């Protein structure tokens, strides 16, 4: 079998920035988790874009945060980075999974035993309190 090598980062010469062509699943999950509580489309997109710059480029978080989202967007860097990250679409898939009704039901189902245990404890305390009256 042929030896497979990781893809090299891509240089965006117009910006002096290097882009990793793939996000790890951990990076995708971190981005998806970060937008979970955001309500508006604009907030979510801005958050995704800023984290994409941090995770997919050689820019540090400090360098990215030195400018606001609008600066990065209007410079064209965000769109260039998106175009060069092959699995960028995985972010939307992860967000859709985290927000899916099936996922919500699974979370509830996983918490039911603990909830049931606490409810039984409460009912037992209430029963004992009523029997002492």
Buried (B, 14 or more C-beta within 10 A) or exposed (E): EEEEEEEEBBEBEEBEBBBBBBBEEEBBBBBBEBBEEBEEEEEBBBBBBBBBBBBBBEBEEEEBEEEEBEEBBEEEBBEBBBEBBEBBEBBEEBBEEBEEEEEEEEEEEEEEEEEEEEEEEEEEEEEEEEEEE
